[in-house]
Amino acid sequence: DKSFRVRIVHAGDTNPHYRNALRARLKPLTFRIQNDLVSDEELEALVRPVYADKIIKDWEVLVDGKWVKGIYSDDFTVLPVSAENIVDVLTKAPRLFNDIRKQAESISSFKQDVIRDNAKN
């Protein structure tokens, strides 16, 4: 079983760390973005490191029935969690990146956590 889990924070206007980092990454391309001269692939390549640094807060893999910090490599060895390793995985698995992005951008994903946390208190 090569299960993994990823803990994320909201990617939106309410997250100033994300907003500022994204703005900084995209600023050099403002003219090209405004004139639709940037490909989706190029934009995703710019956004992945921002997600790795500001949105993805933890990554764990299941090893011998226990969750441990780490990321599976191509050969399923466990690599340390780092922005570089996260970007590598997100680049090699674009559907995973799209799913993480969709969840991070959906405020309803985080409302459920708030409701669940409030119910515990």
Disulfide bonds with the S-S distance in Angstrom:
none
